[in-house]
């Protein structure tokens, strides 16, 4: 696999993970009593992925 293909694969994997976290955050917020600590952890992880995506696409 070439560098471009490897980068494309990593970008796609990060996008999928970012979307999965978005869904988990939504699901947790939809619960009658959301776990705000867990939501904060998910949001931090999502932000790290967003930052990584940003670095990779510069």
C-alpha positions in Angstrom: 0.0 0.0 0.0 1.4 3.4 -1.0 1.6 6.5 1.3 -1.4 8.1 -0.4 -3.5 4.9 0.0 -2.4 4.6 3.6 -3.3 8.2 4.4 -6.7 7.8 2.7 -7.3 4.7 4.7 -6.4 6.4 8.0 -8.6 9.5 7.1 -11.6 7.2 6.4 -11.0 5.3 9.6 -10.9 8.5 11.6 -14.1 9.8 9.9 -15.9 6.6 10.7 -14.7 6.8 14.4 -15.7 10.5 14.5 -19.2 9.6 13.3 -19.5 6.7 15.7 -18.7 9.0 18.6 -21.2 11.5 17.4 -23.9 8.8 17.5 -22.8 7.7 21.0 -23.0 11.3 22.3 -26.5 11.6 20.8 -27.6 8.3 22.3 -26.3 9.2 25.7 -27.9 12.7 25.6 -31.2 10.9 24.7 -31.2 8.8 27.8 -33.6 9.9 30.7 -30.6 10.5 32.9 -27.5 11.1 30.7 -24.0 10.4 32.2 -22.4 13.8 31.7 -19.0 12.5 32.7 -19.2 9.9 29.9 -20.4 12.5 27.4 -17.5 14.7 28.3 -15.1 11.8 27.7 -16.7 11.1 24.3 -16.5 14.7 23.3 -12.8 14.9 24.2 -12.1 11.8 22.1 -14.1 13.3 19.3 -12.2 16.5 19.5 -8.8 14.7 19.3 -10.0 12.9 16.2 -11.1 16.2 14.7 -7.7 17.7 15.4 -6.0 14.7 13.8 -8.2 14.9 10.7 -7.3 18.6 10.5 -3.6 17.9 10.7 -3.8 15.2 8.1 -5.7 17.3 5.6 -3.4 20.4 5.6 
